[in-house]
């Protein structure tokens, strides 16, 4: 046990003296993660507000064919502008988000009380950028359609309610915390990714790096067992990662509180009281990551080879996020026993302020710790391989 | 005392199996310096690695102070001070911290480590760089640090793999003095080398290895007598059968 502690202390000391490692763990990460999230949320909040309230420019092709419609649109906070020469190209090049084309037979159809054709030109593959604009124009057109329809029915002496057999009303039960958007999916992912591979540099440096620098063989001439040595290295990697994640979360919290409230999307906030539960949720992932990285780096012949395995590991914490994107289902009990998926769910629930039962905590922590334990056994086995140290 | 008894070790390579060490037996006694002499690639490093339990022999037995290395490897390692062929030290730690790390892994307490470090630093003349970070150490400073950390637990047996590799003349001289000091303290000193004059100057007993086998074993005088040659260098060439790799 004392050997584990000795190795742990030495590896941490060694890491804390490595300026490059410190810079990445305690400066770059705490700056980058909040910048991405706060920046995204502030940008999102501003765009949203701008699009709903600002006067929207709408290019209309053939405006002269429907003067009433155009005048009506103009009175609803739209500014009608001259259409581009090629509407399709303008939308494709993102010069315009949406273009309205009024059909050549519009006037004739209108007079004949036939449905008069108007066409919206847009690109639905960019819902983030132009979704609000498209919805706004579409809503206005539908409103005009209803308004004129009602007037026509009244003019013919028909009660307008006859034409609306259904009245659909909606009641949104979403609390501000439970709104699920991209930013919210990004936060658990970044947190899990950081927890999982944040110790990469240290893990590689303390095993593959130690081999490369020829200090592993001397280390193995001491009475310390190989399990003790690798355990010390894994724990040092985990402790370092946890510190880096904690500092990053604090920096995020600080950045968030510095932004004026109306400028950021509050659903992305990490309340102070959720910091400790969040760190506990990701603890097994930190241990799993530290163990897998150490095992992988111990297996690799060099720094470079160890780094080449990384893309595989970066993919792992992405799987639940992708899964939830494709199938955003309600949390099932089994999900809380699947590492990464369960952490992802628990992070979201903690951020939403929902309660987590003891059983859910146990299955989430237990399954990930079990996996970490298996990885530790593999790592220890790899460390026993004879050629590991004797590569000189 | 270190005893090697019928050590055998093969490695699988792409070109088939290579027998690196083939039934090597010898004994290194306390209070003596034993030299493991042989050309490059003769199996010296592999033999030493089996002695300090980094590798398991395919066959044969290693005894250190009568303890079987296969049965109690940790105990054997605590009785050995080893300077392996790989002698990297931690660059972000000072020489003192490097020594302290190994002292703790040997289970020593802080006071004892301090006392031993002071003694070894004096014997190895490390005063001026003891508290400097090892980044930028010269080869000699690195070797001295590696020797000091290998001996911090005051082992009865000292194994050194090519200790003079890469050292300048002055450092080699002081290393020789240091090894004689270890011998005078009654320790068992075993080192490997491919440089004949080095072995001839220091050793009480010489084990000559070539192509994985012991081809001669005795005092320098015995070697000269057995080959009938007055010059030790000629005697070596005769027992090894070739000059190749001996003077590199």
Interface residues (C-beta under 8 A of the other chain):
Chain A: X2 X3 X6 X7 X10 X13 X14 X17 X18 X210 X213 X214 X215 X216 X217 X218 X219 X220 X221 X222 X223 X224 X225 X386 X389 X390 X392
Chain B: X45 X49 X52 X54 X55 X56 X74 X75 X77 X78 X80 X82 X83 X84 X85 X86 X87 X88 X89 X90 X91 X92 X93 X97 X101 X102 X104 X105 X106 X107 X133 X146 X149 X150
